[in-house]
Amino acid sequence: MAVIGYQWVSTNARDARLQNDALTAAGCSKIYEDMESGKNAERPGLLSALDW
């Protein structure tokens, strides 16, 4: 079974490296990401991860 990860950061100015490192260390073979404001309800990366 594949391990799928999802990371989210609120703005492009934030850095997702720590999340990415943690998900990689957890054995995630695919990592989806969203870089959106918290006020935006649309999360295409999350939807892709859930559909996987």
PDB file of N, CA, C, O and CB in Angstrom:
ATOM      1  N   MET A   1       0.833  -1.177   0.000  1.00  0.00           N
ATOM      2  CA  MET A   1       0.000   0.000   0.000  1.00  0.00           C
ATOM      3  C   MET A   1       0.884   1.249   0.000  1.00  0.00           C
ATOM      4  O   MET A   1       1.842   1.347   0.767  1.00  0.00           O
ATOM      5  CB  MET A   1      -0.951  -0.007   1.213  1.00  0.00           C
ATOM      6  N   ALA A   2       0.552   2.184  -0.858  1.00  0.00           N
ATOM      7  CA  ALA A   2       1.304   3.426  -0.963  1.00  0.00           C
ATOM      8  C   ALA A   2       0.931   4.377   0.166  1.00  0.00           C
ATOM      9  O   ALA A   2      -0.216   4.407   0.614  1.00  0.00           O
ATOM     10  CB  ALA A   2       1.057   4.091  -2.320  1.00  0.00           C
ATOM     11  N   VAL A   3       1.902   5.144   0.617  1.00  0.00           N
ATOM     12  CA  VAL A   3       1.673   6.167   1.634  1.00  0.00           C
ATOM     13  C   VAL A   3       1.636   7.512   0.914  1.00  0.00           C
ATOM     14  O   VAL A   3       2.597   7.899   0.249  1.00  0.00           O
ATOM     15  CB  VAL A   3       2.790   6.138   2.759  1.00  0.00           C
ATOM     16  N   ILE A   4       0.535   8.206   1.054  1.00  0.00           N
ATOM     17  CA  ILE A   4       0.328   9.481   0.385  1.00  0.00           C
ATOM     18  C   ILE A   4       0.393  10.593   1.416  1.00  0.00           C
ATOM     19  O   ILE A   4      -0.194  10.475   2.491  1.00  0.00           O
ATOM     20  CB  ILE A   4      -1.024   9.505  -0.371  1.00  0.00           C
ATOM     21  N   GLY A   5       1.100  11.676   1.101  1.00  0.00           N
ATOM     22  CA  GLY A   5       1.228  12.805   2.007  1.00  0.00           C
ATOM     23  C   GLY A   5       0.579  14.049   1.449  1.00  0.00           C
ATOM     24  O   GLY A   5       0.383  14.183   0.242  1.00  0.00           O
ATOM     25  N   TYR A   6       0.252  14.952   2.346  1.00  0.00           N
ATOM     26  CA  TYR A   6      -0.326  16.238   1.951  1.00  0.00           C
ATOM     27  C   TYR A   6       0.305  17.320   2.819  1.00  0.00           C
ATOM     28  O   TYR A   6       0.362  17.194   4.042  1.00  0.00           O
ATOM     29  CB  TYR A   6      -1.895  16.235   2.096  1.00  0.00           C
ATOM     30  N   GLN A   7       0.773  18.374   2.182  1.00  0.00           N
ATOM     31  CA  GLN A   7       1.340  19.502   2.909  1.00  0.00           C
ATOM     32  C   GLN A   7       0.668  20.776   2.437  1.00  0.00           C
ATOM     33  O   GLN A   7       0.286  20.914   1.274  1.00  0.00           O
ATOM     34  CB  GLN A   7       2.876  19.583   2.714  1.00  0.00           C
ATOM     35  N   TRP A   8       0.534  21.708   3.379  1.00  0.00           N
ATOM     36  CA  TRP A   8      -0.113  22.971   3.085  1.00  0.00           C
ATOM     37  C   TRP A   8       0.649  24.090   3.771  1.00  0.00           C
ATOM     38  O   TRP A   8       1.005  23.991   4.945  1.00  0.00           O
ATOM     39  CB  TRP A   8      -1.589  22.955   3.530  1.00  0.00           C
ATOM     40  N   VAL A   9       0.891  25.143   3.030  1.00  0.00           N
ATOM     41  CA  VAL A   9       1.442  26.370   3.607  1.00  0.00           C
ATOM     42  C   VAL A   9       0.544  27.518   3.178  1.00  0.00           C
ATOM     43  O   VAL A   9      -0.026  27.498   2.087  1.00  0.00           O
ATOM     44  CB  VAL A   9       2.933  26.609   3.156  1.00  0.00           C
ATOM     45  N   SER A  10       0.423  28.513   4.034  1.00  0.00           N
ATOM     46  CA  SER A  10      -0.569  29.556   3.803  1.00  0.00           C
ATOM     47  C   SER A  10      -0.182  30.574   2.726  1.00  0.00           C
ATOM     48  O   SER A  10      -1.060  31.181   2.112  1.00  0.00           O
ATOM     49  CB  SER A  10      -0.823  30.274   5.077  1.00  0.00           C
ATOM     50  N   THR A  11       1.095  30.762   2.493  1.00  0.00           N
ATOM     51  CA  THR A  11       1.509  31.711   1.460  1.00  0.00           C
ATOM     52  C   THR A  11       2.777  31.199   0.789  1.00  0.00           C
ATOM     53  O   THR A  11       3.457  30.313   1.306  1.00  0.00           O
ATOM     54  CB  THR A  11       1.739  33.128   2.060  1.00  0.00           C
ATOM     55  N   ASN A  12       3.076  31.766  -0.358  1.00  0.00           N
ATOM     56  CA  ASN A  12       4.301  31.390  -1.063  1.00  0.00           C
ATOM     57  C   ASN A  12       5.537  31.797  -0.280  1.00  0.00           C
ATOM     58  O   ASN A  12       6.615  31.242  -0.492  1.00  0.00           O
ATOM     59  CB  ASN A  12       4.335  32.024  -2.448  1.00  0.00           C
ATOM     60  N   ALA A  13       5.394  32.760   0.626  1.00  0.00           N
ATOM     61  CA  ALA A  13       6.533  33.215   1.420  1.00  0.00           C
ATOM     62  C   ALA A  13       6.926  32.190   2.481  1.00  0.00           C
ATOM     63  O   ALA A  13       8.051  32.218   2.980  1.00  0.00           O
ATOM     64  CB  ALA A  13       6.212  34.549   2.082  1.00  0.00           C
ATOM     65  N   ARG A  14       6.032  31.306   2.823  1.00  0.00           N
ATOM     66  CA  ARG A  14       6.330  30.273   3.811  1.00  0.00           C
ATOM     67  C   ARG A  14       7.055  29.123   3.139  1.00  0.00           C
ATOM     68  O   ARG A  14       6.978  28.945   1.923  1.00  0.00           O
ATOM     69  CB  ARG A  14       5.040  29.774   4.498  1.00  0.00           C
ATOM     70  N   ASP A  15       7.746  28.362   3.929  1.00  0.00           N
ATOM     71  CA  ASP A  15       8.562  27.272   3.414  1.00  0.00           C
ATOM     72  C   ASP A  15       7.990  25.926   3.846  1.00  0.00           C
ATOM     73  O   ASP A  15       7.742  25.703   5.031  1.00  0.00           O
ATOM     74  CB  ASP A  15      10.014  27.414   3.891  1.00  0.00           C
ATOM     75  N   ALA A  16       7.784  25.042   2.893  1.00  0.00           N
ATOM     76  CA  ALA A  16       7.208  23.728   3.173  1.00  0.00           C
ATOM     77  C   ALA A  16       8.282  22.656   3.355  1.00  0.00           C
ATOM     78  O   ALA A  16       7.952  21.473   3.446  1.00  0.00           O
ATOM     79  CB  ALA A  16       6.264  23.326   2.051  1.00  0.00           C
ATOM     80  N   ARG A  17       9.547  23.039   3.410  1.00  0.00           N
ATOM     81  CA  ARG A  17      10.616  22.030   3.490  1.00  0.00           C
ATOM     82  C   ARG A  17      10.508  21.130   4.714  1.00  0.00           C
ATOM     83  O   ARG A  17      10.730  19.924   4.607  1.00  0.00           O
ATOM     84  CB  ARG A  17      11.960  22.712   3.498  1.00  0.00           C
ATOM     85  N   LEU A  18      10.170  21.693   5.881  1.00  0.00           N
ATOM     86  CA  LEU A  18      10.059  20.864   7.077  1.00  0.00           C
ATOM     87  C   LEU A  18       8.945  19.830   6.933  1.00  0.00           C
ATOM     88  O   LEU A  18       9.108  18.670   7.312  1.00  0.00           O
ATOM     89  CB  LEU A  18       9.807  21.738   8.306  1.00  0.00           C
ATOM     90  N   GLN A  19       7.815  20.263   6.382  1.00  0.00           N
ATOM     91  CA  GLN A  19       6.719  19.328   6.147  1.00  0.00           C
ATOM     92  C   GLN A  19       7.140  18.256   5.142  1.00  0.00           C
ATOM     93  O   GLN A  19       6.884  17.068   5.334  1.00  0.00           O
ATOM     94  CB  GLN A  19       5.468  20.076   5.642  1.00  0.00           C
ATOM     95  N   ASN A  20       7.789  18.701   4.073  1.00  0.00           N
ATOM     96  CA  ASN A  20       8.230  17.765   3.045  1.00  0.00           C
ATOM     97  C   ASN A  20       9.210  16.751   3.614  1.00  0.00           C
ATOM     98  O   ASN A  20       9.103  15.558   3.333  1.00  0.00           O
ATOM     99  CB  ASN A  20       8.868  18.515   1.879  1.00  0.00           C
ATOM    100  N   ASP A  21      10.157  17.214   4.407  1.00  0.00           N
ATOM    101  CA  ASP A  21      11.132  16.315   5.028  1.00  0.00           C
ATOM    102  C   ASP A  21      10.441  15.297   5.936  1.00  0.00           C
ATOM    103  O   ASP A  21      10.780  14.114   5.917  1.00  0.00           O
ATOM    104  CB  ASP A  21      12.166  17.120   5.831  1.00  0.00           C
ATOM    105  N   ALA A  22       9.470  15.759   6.731  1.00  0.00           N
ATOM    106  CA  ALA A  22       8.755  14.859   7.642  1.00  0.00           C
ATOM    107  C   ALA A  22       7.938  13.829   6.877  1.00  0.00           C
ATOM    108  O   ALA A  22       7.911  12.658   7.255  1.00  0.00           O
ATOM    109  CB  ALA A  22       7.844  15.657   8.572  1.00  0.00           C
ATOM    110  N   LEU A  23       7.272  14.250   5.808  1.00  0.00           N
ATOM    111  CA  LEU A  23       6.469  13.316   5.015  1.00  0.00           C
ATOM    112  C   LEU A  23       7.357  12.309   4.288  1.00  0.00           C
ATOM    113  O   LEU A  23       7.009  11.133   4.179  1.00  0.00           O
ATOM    114  CB  LEU A  23       5.603  14.080   4.003  1.00  0.00           C
ATOM    115  N   THR A  24       8.487  12.765   3.798  1.00  0.00           N
ATOM    116  CA  THR A  24       9.431  11.861   3.148  1.00  0.00           C
ATOM    117  C   THR A  24       9.978  10.848   4.149  1.00  0.00           C
ATOM    118  O   THR A  24      10.087   9.660   3.843  1.00  0.00           O
ATOM    119  CB  THR A  24      10.582  12.654   2.506  1.00  0.00           C
ATOM    120  N   ALA A  25      10.321  11.319   5.339  1.00  0.00           N
ATOM    121  CA  ALA A  25      10.827  10.430   6.383  1.00  0.00           C
ATOM    122  C   ALA A  25       9.769   9.416   6.818  1.00  0.00           C
ATOM    123  O   ALA A  25      10.104   8.315   7.255  1.00  0.00           O
ATOM    124  CB  ALA A  25      11.295  11.245   7.587  1.00  0.00           C
ATOM    125  N   ALA A  26       8.494   9.788   6.700  1.00  0.00           N
ATOM    126  CA  ALA A  26       7.396   8.888   7.062  1.00  0.00           C
ATOM    127  C   ALA A  26       7.130   7.857   5.972  1.00  0.00           C
ATOM    128  O   ALA A  26       6.294   6.970   6.142  1.00  0.00           O
ATOM    129  CB  ALA A  26       6.127   9.687   7.337  1.00  0.00           C
ATOM    130  N   GLY A  27       7.845   7.974   4.846  1.00  0.00           N
ATOM    131  CA  GLY A  27       7.716   6.985   3.786  1.00  0.00           C
ATOM    132  C   GLY A  27       6.699   7.311   2.717  1.00  0.00           C
ATOM    133  O   GLY A  27       6.264   6.419   1.989  1.00  0.00           O
ATOM    134  N   CYS A  28       6.313   8.564   2.606  1.00  0.00           N
ATOM    135  CA  CYS A  28       5.339   8.940   1.580  1.00  0.00           C
ATOM    136  C   CYS A  28       5.952   8.785   0.194  1.00  0.00           C
ATOM    137  O   CYS A  28       7.034   9.301  -0.087  1.00  0.00           O
ATOM    138  CB  CYS A  28       4.849  10.391   1.792  1.00  0.00           C
ATOM    139  N   SER A  29       5.243   8.068  -0.658  1.00  0.00           N
ATOM    140  CA  SER A  29       5.732   7.883  -2.023  1.00  0.00           C
ATOM    141  C   SER A  29       5.222   8.984  -2.949  1.00  0.00           C
ATOM    142  O   SER A  29       5.784   9.199  -4.024  1.00  0.00           O
ATOM    143  CB  SER A  29       5.310   6.515  -2.556  1.00  0.00           C
ATOM    144  N   LYS A  30       4.173   9.675  -2.545  1.00  0.00           N
ATOM    145  CA  LYS A  30       3.618  10.794  -3.307  1.00  0.00           C
ATOM    146  C   LYS A  30       3.201  11.861  -2.315  1.00  0.00           C
ATOM    147  O   LYS A  30       2.532  11.565  -1.326  1.00  0.00           O
ATOM    148  CB  LYS A  30       2.408  10.346  -4.202  1.00  0.00           C
ATOM    149  N   ILE A  31       3.591  13.104  -2.572  1.00  0.00           N
ATOM    150  CA  ILE A  31       3.252  14.214  -1.692  1.00  0.00           C
ATOM    151  C   ILE A  31       2.537  15.281  -2.514  1.00  0.00           C
ATOM    152  O   ILE A  31       3.063  15.788  -3.505  1.00  0.00           O
ATOM    153  CB  ILE A  31       4.524  14.796  -1.000  1.00  0.00           C
ATOM    154  N   TYR A  32       1.335  15.605  -2.078  1.00  0.00           N
ATOM    155  CA  TYR A  32       0.567  16.671  -2.705  1.00  0.00           C
ATOM    156  C   TYR A  32       0.720  17.927  -1.864  1.00  0.00           C
ATOM    157  O   TYR A  32       0.957  17.856  -0.658  1.00  0.00           O
ATOM    158  CB  TYR A  32      -0.934  16.277  -2.860  1.00  0.00           C
ATOM    159  N   GLU A  33       0.582  19.078  -2.513  1.00  0.00           N
ATOM    160  CA  GLU A  33       0.849  20.336  -1.823  1.00  0.00           C
ATOM    161  C   GLU A  33      -0.119  21.417  -2.267  1.00  0.00           C
ATOM    162  O   GLU A  33      -0.510  21.489  -3.432  1.00  0.00           O
ATOM    163  CB  GLU A  33       2.284  20.786  -2.070  1.00  0.00           C
ATOM    164  N   ASP A  34      -0.492  22.246  -1.322  1.00  0.00           N
ATOM    165  CA  ASP A  34      -1.242  23.463  -1.619  1.00  0.00           C
ATOM    166  C   ASP A  34      -0.526  24.621  -0.963  1.00  0.00           C
ATOM    167  O   ASP A  34      -0.055  24.514   0.169  1.00  0.00           O
ATOM    168  CB  ASP A  34      -2.721  23.364  -1.128  1.00  0.00           C
ATOM    169  N   MET A  35      -0.446  25.726  -1.676  1.00  0.00           N
ATOM    170  CA  MET A  35       0.097  26.974  -1.136  1.00  0.00           C
ATOM    171  C   MET A  35      -0.989  28.022  -1.344  1.00  0.00           C
ATOM    172  O   MET A  35      -0.994  28.754  -2.334  1.00  0.00           O
ATOM    173  CB  MET A  35       1.473  27.392  -1.839  1.00  0.00           C
ATOM    174  N   GLU A  36      -1.896  28.074  -0.397  1.00  0.00           N
ATOM    175  CA  GLU A  36      -3.059  28.948  -0.511  1.00  0.00           C
ATOM    176  C   GLU A  36      -3.293  29.667   0.799  1.00  0.00           C
ATOM    177  O   GLU A  36      -2.862  29.215   1.860  1.00  0.00           O
ATOM    178  CB  GLU A  36      -4.308  28.153  -0.917  1.00  0.00           C
ATOM    179  N   SER A  37      -3.962  30.761   0.715  1.00  0.00           N
ATOM    180  CA  SER A  37      -4.364  31.487   1.910  1.00  0.00           C
ATOM    181  C   SER A  37      -5.374  30.653   2.690  1.00  0.00           C
ATOM    182  O   SER A  37      -6.129  29.880   2.101  1.00  0.00           O
ATOM    183  CB  SER A  37      -4.957  32.870   1.545  1.00  0.00           C
ATOM    184  N   GLY A  38      -5.389  30.805   3.995  1.00  0.00           N
ATOM    185  CA  GLY A  38      -6.331  30.082   4.829  1.00  0.00           C
ATOM    186  C   GLY A  38      -7.776  30.439   4.545  1.00  0.00           C
ATOM    187  O   GLY A  38      -8.674  29.658   4.859  1.00  0.00           O
ATOM    188  N   LYS A  39      -8.023  31.600   3.959  1.00  0.00           N
ATOM    189  CA  LYS A  39      -9.387  32.001   3.632  1.00  0.00           C
ATOM    190  C   LYS A  39      -9.911  31.313   2.375  1.00  0.00           C
ATOM    191  O   LYS A  39     -11.114  31.324   2.117  1.00  0.00           O
ATOM    192  CB  LYS A  39      -9.454  33.503   3.457  1.00  0.00           C
ATOM    193  N   ASN A  40      -9.020  30.719   1.597  1.00  0.00           N
ATOM    194  CA  ASN A  40      -9.416  30.040   0.370  1.00  0.00           C
ATOM    195  C   ASN A  40      -9.822  28.604   0.693  1.00  0.00           C
ATOM    196  O   ASN A  40      -8.999  27.823   1.172  1.00  0.00           O
ATOM    197  CB  ASN A  40      -8.267  30.067  -0.672  1.00  0.00           C
ATOM    198  N   ALA A  41     -11.061  28.253   0.439  1.00  0.00           N
ATOM    199  CA  ALA A  41     -11.562  26.914   0.756  1.00  0.00           C
ATOM    200  C   ALA A  41     -11.157  25.882  -0.298  1.00  0.00           C
ATOM    201  O   ALA A  41     -11.246  24.680  -0.047  1.00  0.00           O
ATOM    202  CB  ALA A  41     -13.079  26.944   0.889  1.00  0.00           C
ATOM    203  N   GLU A  42     -10.721  26.327  -1.452  1.00  0.00           N
ATOM    204  CA  GLU A  42     -10.348  25.390  -2.520  1.00  0.00           C
ATOM    205  C   GLU A  42      -8.936  24.875  -2.281  1.00  0.00           C
ATOM    206  O   GLU A  42      -7.997  25.656  -2.131  1.00  0.00           O
ATOM    207  CB  GLU A  42     -10.449  26.067  -3.915  1.00  0.00           C
ATOM    208  N   ARG A  43      -8.796  23.566  -2.248  1.00  0.00           N
ATOM    209  CA  ARG A  43      -7.504  22.921  -2.027  1.00  0.00           C
ATOM    210  C   ARG A  43      -7.337  21.798  -3.054  1.00  0.00           C
ATOM    211  O   ARG A  43      -7.614  20.637  -2.751  1.00  0.00           O
ATOM    212  CB  ARG A  43      -7.391  22.368  -0.563  1.00  0.00           C
ATOM    213  N   PRO A  44      -6.886  22.138  -4.269  1.00  0.00           N
ATOM    214  CA  PRO A  44      -6.747  21.114  -5.299  1.00  0.00           C
ATOM    215  C   PRO A  44      -5.779  20.004  -4.938  1.00  0.00           C
ATOM    216  O   PRO A  44      -5.996  18.851  -5.311  1.00  0.00           O
ATOM    217  CB  PRO A  44      -6.311  21.744  -6.568  1.00  0.00           C
ATOM    218  N   GLY A  45      -4.715  20.328  -4.221  1.00  0.00           N
ATOM    219  CA  GLY A  45      -3.768  19.295  -3.794  1.00  0.00           C
ATOM    220  C   GLY A  45      -4.402  18.300  -2.844  1.00  0.00           C
ATOM    221  O   GLY A  45      -4.167  17.097  -2.953  1.00  0.00           O
ATOM    222  N   LEU A  46      -5.210  18.796  -1.908  1.00  0.00           N
ATOM    223  CA  LEU A  46      -5.902  17.921  -0.980  1.00  0.00           C
ATOM    224  C   LEU A  46      -6.898  17.033  -1.711  1.00  0.00           C
ATOM    225  O   LEU A  46      -6.985  15.836  -1.436  1.00  0.00           O
ATOM    226  CB  LEU A  46      -6.610  18.738   0.092  1.00  0.00           C
ATOM    227  N   LEU A  47      -7.632  17.601  -2.622  1.00  0.00           N
ATOM    228  CA  LEU A  47      -8.587  16.807  -3.397  1.00  0.00           C
ATOM    229  C   LEU A  47      -7.884  15.712  -4.193  1.00  0.00           C
ATOM    230  O   LEU A  47      -8.384  14.591  -4.290  1.00  0.00           O
ATOM    231  CB  LEU A  47      -9.384  17.708  -4.342  1.00  0.00           C
ATOM    232  N   SER A  48      -6.734  16.035  -4.756  1.00  0.00           N
ATOM    233  CA  SER A  48      -5.956  15.028  -5.486  1.00  0.00           C
ATOM    234  C   SER A  48      -5.474  13.922  -4.558  1.00  0.00           C
ATOM    235  O   SER A  48      -5.510  12.745  -4.916  1.00  0.00           O
ATOM    236  CB  SER A  48      -4.760  15.679  -6.184  1.00  0.00           C
ATOM    237  N   ALA A  49      -5.026  14.299  -3.374  1.00  0.00           N
ATOM    238  CA  ALA A  49      -4.561  13.302  -2.411  1.00  0.00           C
ATOM    239  C   ALA A  49      -5.713  12.391  -1.985  1.00  0.00           C
ATOM    240  O   ALA A  49      -5.534  11.180  -1.863  1.00  0.00           O
ATOM    241  CB  ALA A  49      -3.938  13.991  -1.178  1.00  0.00           C
ATOM    242  N   LEU A  50      -6.880  12.964  -1.763  1.00  0.00           N
ATOM    243  CA  LEU A  50      -8.040  12.171  -1.349  1.00  0.00           C
ATOM    244  C   LEU A  50      -8.531  11.264  -2.464  1.00  0.00           C
ATOM    245  O   LEU A  50      -9.052  10.182  -2.195  1.00  0.00           O
ATOM    246  CB  LEU A  50      -9.167  13.083  -0.898  1.00  0.00           C
ATOM    247  N   ASP A  51      -8.371  11.693  -3.720  1.00  0.00           N
ATOM    248  CA  ASP A  51      -8.806  10.886  -4.864  1.00  0.00           C
ATOM    249  C   ASP A  51      -7.827   9.778  -5.201  1.00  0.00           C
ATOM    250  O   ASP A  51      -8.173   8.841  -5.921  1.00  0.00           O
ATOM    251  CB  ASP A  51      -9.002  11.766  -6.072  1.00  0.00           C
ATOM    252  N   TRP A  52      -6.614   9.874  -4.691  1.00  0.00           N
ATOM    253  CA  TRP A  52      -5.593   8.898  -5.041  1.00  0.00           C
ATOM    254  C   TRP A  52      -5.964   7.583  -4.538  1.00  0.00           C
ATOM    255  O   TRP A  52      -5.226   6.617  -4.732  1.00  0.00           O
ATOM    256  CB  TRP A  52      -4.258   9.278  -4.519  1.00  0.00           C
TER     257      TRP A  52
END
